[in-house]
Every structure is written in C-alpha cells, then in structure tokens.
Amino acid sequence: MVSIIPILLYVIILKSLDGFKLVKWKVLVLALALGAVSCGLSLLGANISSRYELPFYAPLIEEILKGCAALLLFRFNRIAFMVEAMCY
C-alpha cells in the first residue's frame, strides 16, 4: 500500500496542472484500474513464464496491455491533448 502513495501524488499533481480541466476523474480512475489490471496480468504472465523458464516476458506483457489501454482511450476520443495523455 505504501508504494502506491507516490503514484497517487503524481496523478494529483498532474491533475492540478491541468488548467483547462480536460481530464475527468471518472476516466482517470478507469485508467488507474486498467493499469492495475495490466500489472496483475503481467504478474500472472511472470509466474507462467518462470514455470517454463522464459525470462523477461512480464514487462513486455505489462507494457503491451498498458499500450492497449491508451489506444482504447484514443479510440473512444477520451484523449485530445498531451497533458491528458500524461495524466492517463
């Protein structure tokens, strides 16, 4: 739980820098949840890959899943500016 505090502080700081109020809290929480899900799935992938002695696949899986989440936000027109992308 302690390790999530810097992440939440970073998100709050970025949200406060959003002067035009482009980022909605609902979508921001959804993006954080998608990040947590991708982390959990990469942990599952790490456990499976360690069983079969396939190294370094967990970070690859996690980054691909987070990239898919960002692409979904672009697809559904939730991201228009760079400051939004940084927050998400």
MOVEN-V38954 format. One record per pair of residues at least 12 apart in sequence whose ideal C-beta (glycine too) atoms are under 7 Angstrom apart, sorted by the first residue. I is the first residue (numbers start at 1). J is the second residue. If there is no record, write none. Layout:
i->I j->J
i->I j->J
This chain:
i->11 j->28
i->11 j->87
i->14 j->86
i->14 j->87
i->15 j->28
i->15 j->87
i->18 j->83
i->18 j->87
i->22 j->81
i->22 j->83
i->22 j->84
i->23 j->84
i->23 j->87
i->27 j->78
i->28 j->87
i->28 j->88
i->31 j->69
i->31 j->73
i->31 j->88
i->34 j->69
i->35 j->66
i->38 j->62
i->38 j->65
i->38 j->66
i->38 j->69
i->39 j->62
i->41 j->61
i->41 j->65
i->42 j->58
i->42 j->61
i->42 j->62
i->42 j->65
i->43 j->58
i->45 j->57
i->45 j->58
i->45 j->61
i->46 j->58
i->70 j->88
i->73 j->88
